[in-house]
Amino acid sequence: MDEQDTLQALRTARFLRSPEALAVAPPATPVQAGHLYEGIASRALADHCLDDVKTGELCGWPVDEMLHLYRHEMPQPGQQAIQAVINAASNDASLEVLEGLLGQDPILAYRFLVHVNSAANGLSRGIDSLRRALMMMGFTALKTWCVQQVPSANTDPNLNPVRRDMVLRALLTEFLLDAGGEPDLRREIYMTGLFSQLDILLNEPIDQILGRLPLSDRILEAVCQGTGDYAPYLQLARTLESMDAYPVIAMCEDFEMDLDEVNRALLRALGTPAFRPVK
């Protein structure tokens, strides 16, 4: 939509939420049902498209406004993600399933690692991965901890696209590196991407956030300094989030990456079950 259409759509949205809407026909909106819209820069416009008009899809999301609304609140993991972990633990799911569910919410994964590494647990050695944390904690303690998180969990569905963007970046970073048969390396590069945007969620400097965990130097260098072995893959994952292909092509040339492999990594990330919304 151009500026004029955007203004008209916002006027219609405002009218539909006013007392006058009960007695007077609303003004026409340029938004059409069943269409795909991009460049939606505000929550009000997104609500109008999805709720009032029932558009098919939105390409992009007003992330900055959504995060701005929660700038004075303590960030919390999503309730759906927490409940999914509780259900899986109750049904004796595998470690792989629980690890994947925890990794679908960056705040939940971070809080879980902070909890496991807290002084109260008396560990002689730091736990630097979700899988090791699960093995140390056990299913019963995991379920108890998750239940404790439910009352303060975030229930706003408008934050789900923000979380899924972060999961997509983690998957892109993982698939771009292509760790092959080295699961520990794959988990580490995934965590690099997943935690790379925690600063915008937790409203703290990223080095302070990650400094609370015994993470590897490779993760800290890539996320905090933009250097080290993982940095090219994280930088390329960030660049792939834009709508401009030219920087991607230039970066592939700089890092000597095959563009076909990058495209395959992107398709794998979009198609992996971990990127689907938590039910």
Secondary structure in CASP SS format (residue, H / E / C, confidence):
PFRMAT SS
TARGET T0000
AUTHOR 0000-0000-0000
METHOD secondary structure of the structure
MODEL  1
M C 1.00
D C 1.00
E H 1.00
Q H 1.00
D H 1.00
T H 1.00
L H 1.00
Q H 1.00
A H 1.00
L H 1.00
R H 1.00
T H 1.00
A H 1.00
R H 1.00
F H 1.00
L H 1.00
R C 1.00
S C 1.00
P H 1.00
E H 1.00
A H 1.00
L H 1.00
A C 1.00
V C 1.00
A C 1.00
P C 1.00
P C 1.00
A C 1.00
T C 1.00
P C 1.00
V C 1.00
Q C 1.00
A C 1.00
G C 1.00
H C 1.00
L E 1.00
Y E 1.00
E E 1.00
G C 1.00
I C 1.00
A C 1.00
S C 1.00
R H 1.00
A H 1.00
L H 1.00
A H 1.00
D H 1.00
H H 1.00
C H 1.00
L H 1.00
D H 1.00
D H 1.00
V H 1.00
K C 1.00
T C 1.00
G C 1.00
E E 1.00
L E 1.00
C E 1.00
G C 1.00
W C 1.00
P C 1.00
V H 1.00
D H 1.00
E H 1.00
M H 1.00
L H 1.00
H H 1.00
L H 1.00
Y C 1.00
R C 1.00
H C 1.00
E C 1.00
M C 1.00
P C 1.00
Q C 1.00
P C 1.00
G E 1.00
Q H 1.00
Q H 1.00
A H 1.00
I H 1.00
Q H 1.00
A H 1.00
V H 1.00
I H 1.00
N H 1.00
A H 1.00
A H 1.00
S H 1.00
N C 1.00
D C 1.00
A C 1.00
S C 1.00
L H 1.00
E H 1.00
V H 1.00
L H 1.00
E H 1.00
G H 1.00
L H 1.00
L H 1.00
G C 1.00
Q C 1.00
D C 1.00
P H 1.00
I H 1.00
L H 1.00
A H 1.00
Y H 1.00
R H 1.00
F H 1.00
L H 1.00
V H 1.00
H H 1.00
V H 1.00
N C 1.00
S C 1.00
A H 1.00
A H 1.00
N H 1.00
G C 1.00
L C 1.00
S C 1.00
R C 1.00
G C 1.00
I C 1.00
D C 1.00
S C 1.00
L H 1.00
R H 1.00
R H 1.00
A H 1.00
L H 1.00
M H 1.00
M H 1.00
M H 1.00
G C 1.00
F H 1.00
T H 1.00
A H 1.00
L H 1.00
K H 1.00
T H 1.00
W H 1.00
C H 1.00
V H 1.00
Q H 1.00
Q H 1.00
V H 1.00
P H 1.00
S H 1.00
A C 1.00
N E 1.00
T C 1.00
D C 1.00
P H 1.00
N H 1.00
L H 1.00
N H 1.00
P H 1.00
V H 1.00
R H 1.00
R H 1.00
D H 1.00
M H 1.00
V H 1.00
L H 1.00
R H 1.00
A H 1.00
L H 1.00
L H 1.00
T H 1.00
E H 1.00
F H 1.00
L H 1.00
L H 1.00
D C 1.00
A C 1.00
G C 1.00
G C 1.00
E C 1.00
P H 1.00
D H 1.00
L H 1.00
R H 1.00
R H 1.00
E H 1.00
I H 1.00
Y H 1.00
M H 1.00
T H 1.00
G H 1.00
L H 1.00
F H 1.00
S H 1.00
Q H 1.00
L H 1.00
D H 1.00
I H 1.00
L H 1.00
L H 1.00
N C 1.00
E C 1.00
P C 1.00
I H 1.00
D H 1.00
Q H 1.00
I H 1.00
L H 1.00
G C 1.00
R C 1.00
L C 1.00
P C 1.00
L C 1.00
S C 1.00
D H 1.00
R H 1.00
I H 1.00
L H 1.00
E H 1.00
A H 1.00
V H 1.00
C H 1.00
Q H 1.00
G C 1.00
T C 1.00
G C 1.00
D C 1.00
Y C 1.00
A H 1.00
P H 1.00
Y H 1.00
L H 1.00
Q H 1.00
L H 1.00
A H 1.00
R H 1.00
T H 1.00
L H 1.00
E C 1.00
S C 1.00
M C 1.00
D C 1.00
A H 1.00
Y H 1.00
P H 1.00
V H 1.00
I H 1.00
A H 1.00
M H 1.00
C H 1.00
E H 1.00
D H 1.00
F H 1.00
E C 1.00
M C 1.00
D C 1.00
L H 1.00
D H 1.00
E H 1.00
V H 1.00
N H 1.00
R H 1.00
A H 1.00
L H 1.00
L H 1.00
R H 1.00
A H 1.00
L H 1.00
G H 1.00
T C 1.00
P H 1.00
A H 1.00
F H 1.00
R C 1.00
P C 1.00
V C 1.00
K C 1.00
END
